[in-house]
Amino acid sequence: MKKFLGWLGGILAAFITGYAIWYFTVPHTTTFEGMVINGPEVAPLANAIVSVEFVAGRTAGRSMILPTSTERTGWISRDWAKYPE
């Protein structure tokens, strides 16, 4: 049993180490992507104004609303990493 636990601990340690390396070396960004569709016509809506609200934690009570617009094809893709937390 002791040998099994040592073997299992080694595998678990390797997994945790790999995850930690990935977590601290990969840049974490907040990207918002999607399409805006006109409901009745089921067509992409060009130049639509979209507001994205970021809430800082569940109890922090502060939020940030960032307006943006879609492309002419109705597609929206924004990286919000440059905004402060």
N, C-alpha and C positions, 0 to 999 in steps of 0.2 A: 504494500500500500504506500509506503514511504517513497519508493522508486516511482510509482505512478504519479504521486503528487508533485515530485520534483520535475518529472517530464511535463506535466500539465502546467506547472509554474513557468517553465522555460518557454513553452509555446505562448502563454499569456504575456510574459514579459516581452517577447519578440513582437507580438501584436501591438501592445501598448507603446513600445518604442517606435514602431513604424508609424502608428497613428500620430504620435507626438511630433515626429519629424515632419510629417505631411501638414499637420495643423499649423505649425510655426513657420513653415517655409512657403506655403501657398498663400498668395494674397487673397484675402476675403473681400469681395466686393458685393454691392447690392445692385443688381441689375434688374430692371423692369422691362419686360418684353411682351408684346401682344398686338392684337389688331382691334380696331374700333369698327364695329359693324352696325350699319343702319338697320334696325330691327325689322320693320315691315318689308323692306326691299331686299334684305339679306345681301347688302353690297358694302364694300369697304367705304368708310367715311373719311374723306381727305380733309386735312387741316383742322381736325377736331381738337379742342382744348381739353386736356386731361389733367386732373389734379391727383397727385399721389401724396398720401399722408403717412408720415413716419411717426410712430409713437415710441417714445423712449421709455421702455419698460411698462409694466402694467400699472404700477402705482406712482410713477414719477410725475404724472399730470402734465407733462409738456409734450407738444407735438410740433411737427413742421410740415406745412403743406407746400409742395413744390409744383407749380403749374408747368406744363409742357404741351407740345402739340404733335399731332401725327404727321407723317409724310403724306405725299399725294396718293400713295397706295393704301393709306389707312393703317400702316404699320408704325408701331412705336417701340423703340429700343433705346433706353437711356441707362447710363451707368452713374449712380448717385454717390460714388466713392469720394468725389471731391468736396462734398458737403460735410460740414462738421457734425459730430455725433451729438 
